[in-house]
Amino acid sequence: MAVAEIIGSAIGAMILIVVAYLLVGNVLTTAEVVSNAQKDLSQLAESRIQTNIEITNVTVSGPAVNLTVKNTGNQAIGDFLHTDVLLYSVGDPTGYHVYIYNKTDTATLGSWTKSILNDYVHPGELDPGESMFVNVYFTGSTPNHYDVGVCTNNGVYASVTA
């Protein structure tokens, strides 16, 4: 009888140790995940604060709206796949059209392409102080009056009405 109580106590103690180990491990893992999420969020907020763009020149040429986007912030912009260009033609009942980046830089309707002149420091990125020329290949009729906006991957937005 005494042996059964000792074995039961030993099994109960082992179960308590395993449960405590799992509980502490899960608490530490949760703390690490929360800490990494807070760090990522603060880095994104810092990136957003240091990012600023300005649209300086807008023209319509053939099936494209051409604009110049200048990086007036302190953060380089390089994620063009998640950068959108929005175009609204006054009188168009369908509203805003979102154009996505065409990474092959070929003229395709419904997309936009870029070219950055004197891009020596970080090739392919829009560094602070640099300007890029954007060609938006719109669908539909040629807009007379339009609103054009550029939204970067971290949510910084610039627009102009012409």
Secondary structure, DSSP 8 states (H G I E B T S, - for coil): -HHHHHHHHHHHHHHHHHHHHHHHHHHHHHHHHHHHHHHHHHHHHHHHHH--EEEEEEEEETTEEEEEEEE-SSS-B--GGG-EEEEEETT-TT--EEEEE-TT----TTEEEEEETT--SSTTSB-TT-EEEEEEE--SS--SSEEEEEE-TTS-EEEEE-
